[in-house]
Amino acid sequence: MNGEKIFVTGIDTDAGKTYATAWLAKQFMAQGKSVVTQKFIQTGNVDFSEDITRHRELMGISLLPEDLDHTTAPIIFTYPASAQLAAQKDGRQIDLSIVDRSSEILASRYDVVLIEGAGGLMVPITDDYMTIDYVSSRKLPVALVTNSKLGSINHTILSLEALEHRNIPVKYVLYSTHLDSDKIIAQDTKRYVAQYLKKHFPEAELLFVPVVL
């Protein structure tokens, strides 16, 4: 098996990636596909990824063997910050080949591997290497998570333009409806993002993540 790998990123740190990643996993499950989620680099945790635990809860399944042996979250830092700063605080180096190996192991066992990033595309992994560099170098298609928080249109368009500039395919734009606190802004954001995608990213599928999975 050589499963499809998709990188799930957000327009910012609190875009709703964990929730949206689990929802997308459930959509693949409903299609009869085997799917697993992976955490790219986990920060702010000790020994185990809380995001992976949350994925499984939202997917309605128990922890997988690949969770228990850390294949789905191979790099964990204790400090809740960017990977670059968290690694510095923990006095460790980031070896991305560990992430690569984990992704390949998962792709050999599952139809789809959803790799949830940490923060947005420009989050630094080192002083001169960002998340978007990793996505580009591994030729991973992206699922971009957005929402209707004030400023999200700006962040969404900037993210999409950055992906286009690096020739990174946008497979999905996942709109998190559970952050729709202002209905007027939410309605306009949905309209604007849909309009922008139709014109500039017609191949991208706009999906709406419901409040309840």
CYANA upper distance limits for C-alpha pairs under 8 A (distance plus 0.5 A):
  1 MET  CA    107 ALA  CA      7.50
  1 MET  CA    108 SER  CA      5.37
  1 MET  CA    109 ARG  CA      6.81
  1 MET  CA    110 TYR  CA      7.73
  1 MET  CA    111 ASP  CA      7.81
  2 ASN  CA    107 ALA  CA      5.85
  2 ASN  CA    108 SER  CA      5.64
  2 ASN  CA    109 ARG  CA      8.22
  2 ASN  CA    110 TYR  CA      8.24
  2 ASN  CA    111 ASP  CA      7.62
  3 GLY  CA    106 LEU  CA      8.34
  3 GLY  CA    107 ALA  CA      4.84
  3 GLY  CA    108 SER  CA      6.75
  3 GLY  CA    109 ARG  CA      7.88
  3 GLY  CA    110 TYR  CA      6.13
  3 GLY  CA    111 ASP  CA      4.69
  3 GLY  CA    112 VAL  CA      5.57
  3 GLY  CA    113 VAL  CA      7.21
  4 GLU  CA    107 ALA  CA      7.25
  4 GLU  CA    111 ASP  CA      6.65
  4 GLU  CA    112 VAL  CA      5.26
  4 GLU  CA    113 VAL  CA      6.60
  5 LYS  CA    103 SER  CA      8.31
  5 LYS  CA    107 ALA  CA      7.54
  5 LYS  CA    112 VAL  CA      6.44
  5 LYS  CA    113 VAL  CA      5.20
  5 LYS  CA    114 LEU  CA      6.54
  5 LYS  CA    115 ILE  CA      7.66
  5 LYS  CA    140 LEU  CA      7.17
  5 LYS  CA    141 PRO  CA      8.01
  6 ILE  CA    112 VAL  CA      8.14
  6 ILE  CA    113 VAL  CA      6.77
  6 ILE  CA    114 LEU  CA      5.55
  6 ILE  CA    115 ILE  CA      6.57
  6 ILE  CA    140 LEU  CA      6.48
  6 ILE  CA    141 PRO  CA      5.85
  6 ILE  CA    142 VAL  CA      6.20
  6 ILE  CA    143 ALA  CA      7.34
  7 PHE  CA    114 LEU  CA      6.46
  7 PHE  CA    115 ILE  CA      5.21
  7 PHE  CA    116 GLU  CA      6.55
  7 PHE  CA    117 GLY  CA      7.43
  7 PHE  CA    135 VAL  CA      7.75
  7 PHE  CA    140 LEU  CA      6.70
  7 PHE  CA    141 PRO  CA      6.70
  7 PHE  CA    142 VAL  CA      5.33
  7 PHE  CA    143 ALA  CA      6.64
  8 VAL  CA     17 LYS  CA      7.53
  8 VAL  CA     21 THR  CA      7.29
  8 VAL  CA    114 LEU  CA      7.07
  8 VAL  CA    115 ILE  CA      6.27
  8 VAL  CA    116 GLU  CA      5.19
  8 VAL  CA    117 GLY  CA      6.45
  8 VAL  CA    142 VAL  CA      6.31
  8 VAL  CA    143 ALA  CA      5.22
  8 VAL  CA    144 LEU  CA      6.52
  8 VAL  CA    145 VAL  CA      7.75
  9 THR  CA     17 LYS  CA      7.13
  9 THR  CA    116 GLU  CA      6.81
  9 THR  CA    117 GLY  CA      5.77
  9 THR  CA    118 ALA  CA      7.86
  9 THR  CA    119 GLY  CA      7.47
  9 THR  CA    120 GLY  CA      6.33
  9 THR  CA    121 LEU  CA      7.12
  9 THR  CA    142 VAL  CA      7.56
  9 THR  CA    143 ALA  CA      6.82
  9 THR  CA    144 LEU  CA      5.66
  9 THR  CA    145 VAL  CA      6.62
 10 GLY  CA     14 ASP  CA      8.32
 10 GLY  CA     15 ALA  CA      5.99
 10 GLY  CA     16 GLY  CA      7.88
 10 GLY  CA     17 LYS  CA      6.51
 10 GLY  CA    117 GLY  CA      8.37
 10 GLY  CA    119 GLY  CA      6.77
 10 GLY  CA    120 GLY  CA      5.47
 10 GLY  CA    121 LEU  CA      7.75
 10 GLY  CA    144 LEU  CA      5.88
 10 GLY  CA    145 VAL  CA      4.99
 10 GLY  CA    146 THR  CA      6.75
 11 ILE  CA     15 ALA  CA      6.55
 11 ILE  CA    119 GLY  CA      8.27
 11 ILE  CA    120 GLY  CA      5.96
 11 ILE  CA    121 LEU  CA      8.06
 11 ILE  CA    144 LEU  CA      7.57
 11 ILE  CA    145 VAL  CA      6.81
 11 ILE  CA    146 THR  CA      6.29
 11 ILE  CA    152 SER  CA      7.76
 11 ILE  CA    155 HIS  CA      5.97
 11 ILE  CA    156 THR  CA      6.15
 11 ILE  CA    159 SER  CA      6.85
 12 ASP  CA    119 GLY  CA      6.06
 12 ASP  CA    120 GLY  CA      5.31
 12 ASP  CA    155 HIS  CA      7.90
 13 THR  CA    118 ALA  CA      7.78
 13 THR  CA    119 GLY  CA      4.55
 13 THR  CA    120 GLY  CA      6.56
 14 ASP  CA    119 GLY  CA      7.85
 15 ALA  CA    145 VAL  CA      6.75
 15 ALA  CA    146 THR  CA      6.28
 15 ALA  CA    147 ASN  CA      6.95
 15 ALA  CA    176 SER  CA      8.30
 16 GLY  CA     20 ALA  CA      6.63
 16 GLY  CA    145 VAL  CA      7.28
 16 GLY  CA    146 THR  CA      7.99
 16 GLY  CA    147 ASN  CA      8.30
 16 GLY  CA    176 SER  CA      7.02
 17 LYS  CA     21 THR  CA      6.28
 17 LYS  CA    116 GLU  CA      7.60
 17 LYS  CA    145 VAL  CA      6.48
 18 THR  CA     22 ALA  CA      6.86
 18 THR  CA     51 ASP  CA      6.87
 18 THR  CA     54 ARG  CA      7.94
 18 THR  CA     55 HIS  CA      7.21
 18 THR  CA    116 GLU  CA      7.75
 19 TYR  CA     23 TRP  CA      6.79
 19 TYR  CA     55 HIS  CA      7.78
 19 TYR  CA     58 LEU  CA      8.00
 20 ALA  CA     24 LEU  CA      6.59
 20 ALA  CA    145 VAL  CA      7.53
 20 ALA  CA    174 LEU  CA      7.31
 20 ALA  CA    176 SER  CA      7.31
 20 ALA  CA    209 VAL  CA      6.82
 21 THR  CA     25 ALA  CA      6.69
 21 THR  CA     37 THR  CA      8.01
 21 THR  CA     55 HIS  CA      7.86
 21 THR  CA    114 LEU  CA      7.54
 21 THR  CA    116 GLU  CA      7.37
 22 ALA  CA     26 LYS  CA      6.82
 22 ALA  CA     37 THR  CA      8.17
 22 ALA  CA     55 HIS  CA      5.55
 22 ALA  CA     56 ARG  CA      8.02
 22 ALA  CA     58 LEU  CA      6.48
 22 ALA  CA     59 MET  CA      6.28
 23 TRP  CA     27 GLN  CA      6.96
 23 TRP  CA     58 LEU  CA      7.95
 23 TRP  CA     59 MET  CA      7.64
 23 TRP  CA    209 VAL  CA      7.33
 23 TRP  CA    213 LEU  CA      6.67
 24 LEU  CA     28 PHE  CA      7.05
 25 ALA  CA     29 MET  CA      6.73
 25 ALA  CA     35 VAL  CA      6.68
 25 ALA  CA     36 VAL  CA      7.67
 25 ALA  CA     37 THR  CA      7.84
 25 ALA  CA     59 MET  CA      7.65
 25 ALA  CA    114 LEU  CA      7.88
 26 LYS  CA     30 ALA  CA      6.61
 26 LYS  CA     59 MET  CA      6.45
 27 GLN  CA     31 GLN  CA      7.03
 28 PHE  CA     32 GLY  CA      7.17
 28 PHE  CA     33 LYS  CA      5.99
 28 PHE  CA     34 SER  CA      7.86
 28 PHE  CA     35 VAL  CA      7.19
 28 PHE  CA    112 VAL  CA      8.33
 29 MET  CA     33 LYS  CA      5.61
 29 MET  CA     34 SER  CA      6.67
 29 MET  CA     35 VAL  CA      7.01
 33 LYS  CA    110 TYR  CA      8.50
 33 LYS  CA    111 ASP  CA      6.46
 33 LYS  CA    112 VAL  CA      7.83
 34 SER  CA    110 TYR  CA      5.69
 34 SER  CA    111 ASP  CA      5.62
 34 SER  CA    112 VAL  CA      6.97
 35 VAL  CA    110 TYR  CA      6.03
 35 VAL  CA    111 ASP  CA      6.32
 35 VAL  CA    112 VAL  CA      5.18
 35 VAL  CA    113 VAL  CA      6.42
 35 VAL  CA    114 LEU  CA      8.12
 36 VAL  CA    106 LEU  CA      7.87
 36 VAL  CA    110 TYR  CA      7.12
 36 VAL  CA    112 VAL  CA      6.96
 36 VAL  CA    113 VAL  CA      5.64
 36 VAL  CA    114 LEU  CA      6.86
 37 THR  CA     52 ILE  CA      7.79
 37 THR  CA     55 HIS  CA      7.86
 37 THR  CA     72 THR  CA      7.32
 37 THR  CA    113 VAL  CA      6.18
 37 THR  CA    114 LEU  CA      5.15
 37 THR  CA    115 ILE  CA      6.38
 37 THR  CA    116 GLU  CA      7.68
 38 GLN  CA     52 ILE  CA      7.64
 38 GLN  CA     71 THR  CA      8.39
 38 GLN  CA     72 THR  CA      4.90
 38 GLN  CA     73 ALA  CA      6.54
 38 GLN  CA    103 SER  CA      8.11
 38 GLN  CA    113 VAL  CA      7.44
 38 GLN  CA    114 LEU  CA      6.50
 38 GLN  CA    115 ILE  CA      5.13
 38 GLN  CA    116 GLU  CA      6.56
 39 LYS  CA     49 SER  CA      8.23
 39 LYS  CA     51 ASP  CA      7.82
 39 LYS  CA     52 ILE  CA      7.32
 39 LYS  CA     72 THR  CA      6.52
 39 LYS  CA     73 ALA  CA      5.49
 39 LYS  CA     74 PRO  CA      8.37
 39 LYS  CA    115 ILE  CA      6.18
 39 LYS  CA    116 GLU  CA      5.47
 39 LYS  CA    117 GLY  CA      6.93
 39 LYS  CA    118 ALA  CA      8.47
 40 PHE  CA     73 ALA  CA      7.26
 40 PHE  CA     74 PRO  CA      8.43
 40 PHE  CA     75 ILE  CA      8.06
 40 PHE  CA     99 VAL  CA      7.23
 40 PHE  CA    115 ILE  CA      6.41
 40 PHE  CA    116 GLU  CA      6.22
 40 PHE  CA    117 GLY  CA      5.61
 40 PHE  CA    118 ALA  CA      7.34
 41 ILE  CA     73 ALA  CA      7.42
 41 ILE  CA     74 PRO  CA      7.96
 41 ILE  CA     75 ILE  CA      5.83
 41 ILE  CA     76 ILE  CA      6.70
 41 ILE  CA     77 PHE  CA      8.49
 41 ILE  CA     83 ALA  CA      7.36
 41 ILE  CA    117 GLY  CA      7.33
 41 ILE  CA    118 ALA  CA      6.82
 42 GLN  CA     49 SER  CA      6.79
 42 GLN  CA     51 ASP  CA      8.47
 42 GLN  CA     73 ALA  CA      7.42
 42 GLN  CA     75 ILE  CA      6.73
 42 GLN  CA     76 ILE  CA      5.19
 42 GLN  CA     77 PHE  CA      6.71
 42 GLN  CA     83 ALA  CA      8.34
 42 GLN  CA    118 ALA  CA      7.40
 43 THR  CA     76 ILE  CA      6.21
 43 THR  CA     77 PHE  CA      5.08
 43 THR  CA     78 THR  CA      6.22
 43 THR  CA     79 TYR  CA      6.37
 43 THR  CA     80 PRO  CA      5.63
 43 THR  CA     81 ALA  CA      6.88
 43 THR  CA     82 SER  CA      7.86
 43 THR  CA     83 ALA  CA      7.22
 43 THR  CA     86 ALA  CA      7.10
 43 THR  CA    118 ALA  CA      8.44
 44 GLY  CA     76 ILE  CA      8.36
 44 GLY  CA     77 PHE  CA      6.54
 44 GLY  CA     78 THR  CA      4.96
 44 GLY  CA     79 TYR  CA      5.07
 44 GLY  CA     80 PRO  CA      4.23
 44 GLY  CA     81 ALA  CA      7.51
 45 ASN  CA     49 SER  CA      6.70
 45 ASN  CA     50 GLU  CA      7.50
 45 ASN  CA     76 ILE  CA      7.06
 45 ASN  CA     77 PHE  CA      6.64
 45 ASN  CA     78 THR  CA      5.29
 45 ASN  CA     79 TYR  CA      7.76
 45 ASN  CA     80 PRO  CA      8.03
 46 VAL  CA     76 ILE  CA      7.45
 46 VAL  CA     77 PHE  CA      7.33
 46 VAL  CA     78 THR  CA      5.93
 47 ASP  CA     76 ILE  CA      7.37
 48 PHE  CA     70 HIS  CA      8.14
 48 PHE  CA     73 ALA  CA      8.10
 48 PHE  CA     76 ILE  CA      7.77
 49 SER  CA     53 THR  CA      7.09
 49 SER  CA     73 ALA  CA      6.86
 49 SER  CA     76 ILE  CA      7.60
 50 GLU  CA     54 ARG  CA      6.62
 51 ASP  CA     55 HIS  CA      6.60
 52 ILE  CA     56 ARG  CA      6.89
 52 ILE  CA     67 ASP  CA      7.94
 52 ILE  CA     72 THR  CA      7.99
 52 ILE  CA     73 ALA  CA      7.96
 53 THR  CA     57 GLU  CA      6.87
 53 THR  CA     63 LEU  CA      7.57
 54 ARG  CA     58 LEU  CA      6.65
 55 HIS  CA     59 MET  CA      6.47
 56 ARG  CA     60 GLY  CA      6.50
 56 ARG  CA     61 ILE  CA      5.77
 56 ARG  CA     62 SER  CA      6.54
 56 ARG  CA     63 LEU  CA      6.70
 57 GLU  CA     61 ILE  CA      6.77
 57 GLU  CA     62 SER  CA      7.79
 58 LEU  CA    213 LEU  CA      7.43
 63 LEU  CA     67 ASP  CA      6.52
 63 LEU  CA     68 LEU  CA      7.59
 64 LEU  CA     68 LEU  CA      7.05
 65 PRO  CA     69 ASP  CA      6.88
 66 GLU  CA     70 HIS  CA      6.56
 66 GLU  CA     71 THR  CA      5.53
 66 GLU  CA     72 THR  CA      6.37
 67 ASP  CA     71 THR  CA      6.54
 67 ASP  CA     72 THR  CA      5.84
 67 ASP  CA     73 ALA  CA      7.64
 70 HIS  CA     74 PRO  CA      5.73
 71 THR  CA    102 SER  CA      5.82
 71 THR  CA    105 ILE  CA      8.44
 71 THR  CA    106 LEU  CA      8.27
 72 THR  CA    102 SER  CA      7.29
 72 THR  CA    103 SER  CA      8.39
 72 THR  CA    106 LEU  CA      8.36
 74 PRO  CA     98 ILE  CA      7.21
 74 PRO  CA     99 VAL  CA      6.85
 74 PRO  CA    102 SER  CA      7.56
 75 ILE  CA     94 ILE  CA      8.40
 75 ILE  CA     98 ILE  CA      8.27
 75 ILE  CA     99 VAL  CA      7.96
 77 PHE  CA     83 ALA  CA      8.29
 77 PHE  CA     86 ALA  CA      6.43
 77 PHE  CA     87 ALA  CA      6.98
 77 PHE  CA     90 ASP  CA      7.25
 78 THR  CA     86 ALA  CA      7.44
 78 THR  CA     90 ASP  CA      7.52
 79 TYR  CA     85 LEU  CA      8.48
 79 TYR  CA     86 ALA  CA      5.48
 79 TYR  CA     89 LYS  CA      7.26
 79 TYR  CA     90 ASP  CA      7.82
 80 PRO  CA     86 ALA  CA      7.19
 81 ALA  CA     85 LEU  CA      6.62
 81 ALA  CA     86 ALA  CA      5.99
 82 SER  CA     86 ALA  CA      6.41
 82 SER  CA    118 ALA  CA      7.99
 82 SER  CA    119 GLY  CA      8.19
 82 SER  CA    123 VAL  CA      6.78
 82 SER  CA    124 PRO  CA      6.92
 82 SER  CA    125 ILE  CA      7.69
 83 ALA  CA     87 ALA  CA      6.40
 83 ALA  CA    118 ALA  CA      8.25
 83 ALA  CA    123 VAL  CA      8.13
 83 ALA  CA    124 PRO  CA      7.01
 83 ALA  CA    125 ILE  CA      5.59
 83 ALA  CA    126 THR  CA      8.07
 84 GLN  CA     88 GLN  CA      6.86
 84 GLN  CA    124 PRO  CA      6.12
 84 GLN  CA    125 ILE  CA      5.00
 84 GLN  CA    126 THR  CA      5.34
 84 GLN  CA    127 ASP  CA      7.47
 85 LEU  CA     89 LYS  CA      6.63
 86 ALA  CA     90 ASP  CA      6.69
 87 ALA  CA     91 GLY  CA      6.45
 87 ALA  CA     92 ARG  CA      5.63
 87 ALA  CA     93 GLN  CA      6.62
 87 ALA  CA     94 ILE  CA      7.31
 88 GLN  CA     92 ARG  CA      6.77
 88 GLN  CA     93 GLN  CA      8.14
 94 ILE  CA    125 ILE  CA      8.18
 95 ASP  CA     99 VAL  CA      8.13
 96 LEU  CA    100 ASP  CA      6.87
 97 SER  CA    101 ARG  CA      6.60
 98 ILE  CA    102 SER  CA      6.75
 99 VAL  CA    103 SER  CA      6.65
100 ASP  CA    104 GLU  CA      6.73
101 ARG  CA    105 ILE  CA      6.69
102 SER  CA    106 LEU  CA      6.74
103 SER  CA    107 ALA  CA      6.54
103 SER  CA    113 VAL  CA      7.90
104 GLU  CA    108 SER  CA      6.67
105 ILE  CA    109 ARG  CA      7.25
106 LEU  CA    110 TYR  CA      6.52
106 LEU  CA    113 VAL  CA      7.19
107 ALA  CA    111 ASP  CA      7.24
107 ALA  CA    112 VAL  CA      7.32
107 ALA  CA    113 VAL  CA      6.66
117 GLY  CA    131 THR  CA      8.27
118 ALA  CA    123 VAL  CA      7.98
119 GLY  CA    123 VAL  CA      6.80
120 GLY  CA    131 THR  CA      8.14
121 LEU  CA    130 MET  CA      7.69
121 LEU  CA    131 THR  CA      5.77
121 LEU  CA    132 ILE  CA      5.44
121 LEU  CA    159 SER  CA      7.62
122 MET  CA    130 MET  CA      5.97
122 MET  CA    131 THR  CA      6.32
122 MET  CA    132 ILE  CA      6.59
123 VAL  CA    130 MET  CA      6.10
123 VAL  CA    131 THR  CA      6.21
124 PRO  CA    128 ASP  CA      7.90
124 PRO  CA    129 TYR  CA      6.49
124 PRO  CA    130 MET  CA      4.75
124 PRO  CA    131 THR  CA      6.77
125 ILE  CA    129 TYR  CA      6.13
125 ILE  CA    130 MET  CA      5.69
125 ILE  CA    131 THR  CA      6.88
126 THR  CA    130 MET  CA      7.31
129 TYR  CA    133 ASP  CA      6.76
129 TYR  CA    134 TYR  CA      8.37
130 MET  CA    134 TYR  CA      7.33
131 THR  CA    135 VAL  CA      6.93
132 ILE  CA    136 SER  CA      6.53
132 ILE  CA    163 LEU  CA      8.36
133 ASP  CA    137 SER  CA      6.52
134 TYR  CA    138 ARG  CA      6.68
135 VAL  CA    139 LYS  CA      6.56
135 VAL  CA    140 LEU  CA      5.92
135 VAL  CA    141 PRO  CA      8.34
135 VAL  CA    168 ILE  CA      8.23
136 SER  CA    140 LEU  CA      7.07
136 SER  CA    166 ARG  CA      7.11
136 SER  CA    167 ASN  CA      8.19
136 SER  CA    168 ILE  CA      6.65
139 LYS  CA    168 ILE  CA      7.44
140 LEU  CA    168 ILE  CA      7.64
140 LEU  CA    169 PRO  CA      8.10
141 PRO  CA    168 ILE  CA      6.76
141 PRO  CA    169 PRO  CA      5.44
141 PRO  CA    170 VAL  CA      6.34
141 PRO  CA    171 LYS  CA      6.53
142 VAL  CA    168 ILE  CA      7.80
142 VAL  CA    169 PRO  CA      6.80
142 VAL  CA    170 VAL  CA      5.42
142 VAL  CA    171 LYS  CA      6.12
142 VAL  CA    172 TYR  CA      7.24
143 ALA  CA    170 VAL  CA      6.78
143 ALA  CA    171 LYS  CA      6.22
143 ALA  CA    172 TYR  CA      4.96
143 ALA  CA    173 VAL  CA      6.05
143 ALA  CA    174 LEU  CA      7.22
144 LEU  CA    170 VAL  CA      7.93
144 LEU  CA    172 TYR  CA      6.77
144 LEU  CA    173 VAL  CA      5.23
144 LEU  CA    174 LEU  CA      6.42
145 VAL  CA    173 VAL  CA      6.38
145 VAL  CA    174 LEU  CA      5.12
145 VAL  CA    175 TYR  CA      6.44
145 VAL  CA    176 SER  CA      7.55
146 THR  CA    152 SER  CA      7.33
146 THR  CA    156 THR  CA      7.02
146 THR  CA    173 VAL  CA      7.63
146 THR  CA    174 LEU  CA      6.60
146 THR  CA    175 TYR  CA      5.45
146 THR  CA    176 SER  CA      6.70
147 ASN  CA    152 SER  CA      6.78
147 ASN  CA    175 TYR  CA      5.76
147 ASN  CA    176 SER  CA      5.53
147 ASN  CA    177 THR  CA      7.13
147 ASN  CA    179 LEU  CA      6.77
147 ASN  CA    180 ASP  CA      7.78
147 ASN  CA    186 ALA  CA      8.37
147 ASN  CA    189 THR  CA      8.42
148 SER  CA    152 SER  CA      6.35
148 SER  CA    153 ILE  CA      8.14
148 SER  CA    176 SER  CA      8.37
148 SER  CA    177 THR  CA      8.20
148 SER  CA    179 LEU  CA      6.98
148 SER  CA    180 ASP  CA      6.25
148 SER  CA    181 SER  CA      8.42
148 SER  CA    182 ASP  CA      8.38
148 SER  CA    185 ILE  CA      6.98
148 SER  CA    186 ALA  CA      5.44
148 SER  CA    189 THR  CA      6.38
148 SER  CA    190 LYS  CA      8.23
149 LYS  CA    179 LEU  CA      7.38
149 LYS  CA    180 ASP  CA      7.71
149 LYS  CA    181 SER  CA      8.26
149 LYS  CA    185 ILE  CA      8.45
149 LYS  CA    186 ALA  CA      8.34
150 LEU  CA    185 ILE  CA      8.20
151 GLY  CA    155 HIS  CA      6.95
152 SER  CA    156 THR  CA      6.33
152 SER  CA    189 THR  CA      8.45
153 ILE  CA    157 ILE  CA      6.67
153 ILE  CA    189 THR  CA      7.06
153 ILE  CA    192 TYR  CA      8.30
153 ILE  CA    193 VAL  CA      7.67
154 ASN  CA    158 LEU  CA      6.68
155 HIS  CA    159 SER  CA      6.58
156 THR  CA    160 LEU  CA      6.67
157 ILE  CA    161 GLU  CA      6.55
158 LEU  CA    162 ALA  CA      6.64
159 SER  CA    163 LEU  CA      6.77
160 LEU  CA    164 GLU  CA      6.65
160 LEU  CA    170 VAL  CA      8.46
161 GLU  CA    165 HIS  CA      6.53
162 ALA  CA    166 ARG  CA      6.95
163 LEU  CA    167 ASN  CA      6.66
163 LEU  CA    168 ILE  CA      5.60
163 LEU  CA    169 PRO  CA      7.74
163 LEU  CA    170 VAL  CA      7.99
164 GLU  CA    168 ILE  CA      6.46
164 GLU  CA    169 PRO  CA      7.92
170 VAL  CA    201 PHE  CA      8.07
170 VAL  CA    203 GLU  CA      8.08
170 VAL  CA    204 ALA  CA      6.07
171 LYS  CA    203 GLU  CA      7.58
171 LYS  CA    204 ALA  CA      5.37
171 LYS  CA    205 GLU  CA      6.80
172 TYR  CA    204 ALA  CA      5.71
172 TYR  CA    205 GLU  CA      5.22
172 TYR  CA    206 LEU  CA      6.38
172 TYR  CA    207 LEU  CA      7.50
173 VAL  CA    204 ALA  CA      7.26
173 VAL  CA    205 GLU  CA      6.65
173 VAL  CA    206 LEU  CA      5.34
173 VAL  CA    207 LEU  CA      6.70
174 LEU  CA    206 LEU  CA      6.63
174 LEU  CA    207 LEU  CA      5.51
174 LEU  CA    208 PHE  CA      6.39
174 LEU  CA    209 VAL  CA      6.93
175 TYR  CA    190 LYS  CA      8.42
175 TYR  CA    206 LEU  CA      7.77
175 TYR  CA    207 LEU  CA      6.62
175 TYR  CA    208 PHE  CA      5.32
175 TYR  CA    209 VAL  CA      6.28
176 SER  CA    180 ASP  CA      8.31
176 SER  CA    208 PHE  CA      6.71
176 SER  CA    209 VAL  CA      5.34
176 SER  CA    210 PRO  CA      7.34
176 SER  CA    211 VAL  CA      8.27
177 THR  CA    208 PHE  CA      7.08
177 THR  CA    209 VAL  CA      6.29
177 THR  CA    210 PRO  CA      6.15
177 THR  CA    211 VAL  CA      6.55
178 HIS  CA    209 VAL  CA      8.14
178 HIS  CA    210 PRO  CA      7.01
178 HIS  CA    211 VAL  CA      5.04
180 ASP  CA    186 ALA  CA      6.08
181 SER  CA    186 ALA  CA      8.15
182 ASP  CA    186 ALA  CA      6.51
183 LYS  CA    187 GLN  CA      6.55
184 ILE  CA    188 ASP  CA      6.91
185 ILE  CA    189 THR  CA      6.47
186 ALA  CA    190 LYS  CA      6.69
187 GLN  CA    191 ARG  CA      6.82
188 ASP  CA    192 TYR  CA      6.51
189 THR  CA    193 VAL  CA      6.48
190 LYS  CA    194 ALA  CA      6.51
191 ARG  CA    195 GLN  CA      6.59
192 TYR  CA    196 TYR  CA      6.60
193 VAL  CA    197 LEU  CA      6.59
194 ALA  CA    198 LYS  CA      6.65
194 ALA  CA    206 LEU  CA      7.54
195 GLN  CA    199 LYS  CA      6.92
196 TYR  CA    200 HIS  CA      6.47
196 TYR  CA    201 PHE  CA      7.94
197 LEU  CA    201 PHE  CA      5.04
197 LEU  CA    202 PRO  CA      6.28
197 LEU  CA    204 ALA  CA      7.45
197 LEU  CA    206 LEU  CA      8.50
198 LYS  CA    202 PRO  CA      5.19
209 VAL  CA    213 LEU  CA      8.38
